[in-house]
Amino acid sequence: MSQPCIRNLKKNIGEEVSLSGWGWNIRGSGKVQFLQFRDGTGFVQVVAGASDISSEEFDLLRSLGQESSVKIKGKVVENAKSPIGVEIVASKIELISNTKNYPISPKEHGTDFLMDNRHLWIRSPRQQAILRIRHNITKSIRNYFDELDFTLIDAPIFTPNECEGSSTLFSTDYFGENAFLSQSGQLYMEAACAAFGKAYCFGPTFRAENSNTRRHLTEFWMVEPEVAYMDLEGDMELAEGLILRIVRDVLKTCPNELAIIERSLEPLQIVAEAKSFPRISYSDAVQILKNAGENFEWGDDFGGAHETIICSQFKLPVIVHNYPSSIKPFYMKQASVQSGEPQTVKNMDILAPEGYGEIIGGGERESDLEILKNAMAKQKLNEKDYEWYLDLRRYGSIPHAGFGLGLERAVSWICGLSHVRETGAFPRLPKRLRP
């Protein structure tokens, strides 16, 4: 007897199968019971007639609690109304453990209650669909860089210095020395690209920013490629290609999951069919804000509300480039400017449409040792803390560029979620450390 999984049951139409899993919901009356059954790969309806199984099994089914562990045997039959196109007509039900008083019943629950029970909430169809989409986005990212001959290099989580600003560092004692949880693997990828040409890291990063918006987490995953001899134009093309690959792959591989979460496909299809994204300068973006009546001055940094206004002008992700150097990290490459003009850097952010804002940030890195040291001095960074990083400019310095894509923000946009807290299995926010 074959033992397939629910996800692939269409291959077993007409066959008798055996499945192990959990009962999600039970309904019915009289001589027929309908069990919504899950095995971790999907959900399927199990039809159990009183004449198809023993009276003991039928009584057991009627009293089955939500999330009880069961094994079933039955025949796979077509059902056009089923989301997966099939259902199972049961011939045997075996109880493994009966669950009583499952906390998350089929009714409305508050967000705090659901987050407190996140370890159970991830069993629900919607949360499983989101996490499967995340899985496929992760696979798409890895395939994109692997097919372009990048080498995966794992960046350390414990670091001796900051990368994105001292105000957002988690510090910890490291055998008598102060260490920090990584804000980014970028500095290490700069070393890696000088060794391998094209490198990327993909792992957790941490920001000790007490921000309680729908876009922020304190722990999140980033993919960070870095490429030797790449300029800003090449960096934008690489990032653009990554987003196109992700969207096209998700539309192809996750139609059922997108349907479960009721994601409108039209915005994603518009992106998938695009050949390139619109590009505007920071100055152009400032003008958009002023035209919208915002009190915003050149040199200010964009907040979430500003990004939403800029995004609203486009149906595609928009690339905003050449920000003021005063609001960007020390390692950004200075752009050439005319006499009397303010200093900008060769950076870019990609803002997702539909009001989701920044999902990618990156640009060229400063390759000149003295200019880099001066930039560090302006930001009052201790040069001794970055000696290894400065070595990259002393020994074989090259033009190079890269970016970081926040996985959870990408998942939030692609799934059309109202809050980033649903994008990971166990999210960490300023006021949430459990479960």
Summary of the structure (lengths in Angstrom):
residues: 435
radius of gyration: 25.9
end to end distance: 39.3
largest distance: 89.5
contacts: 1355
relative contact order: 0.11
helix: 35%
strand: 27%
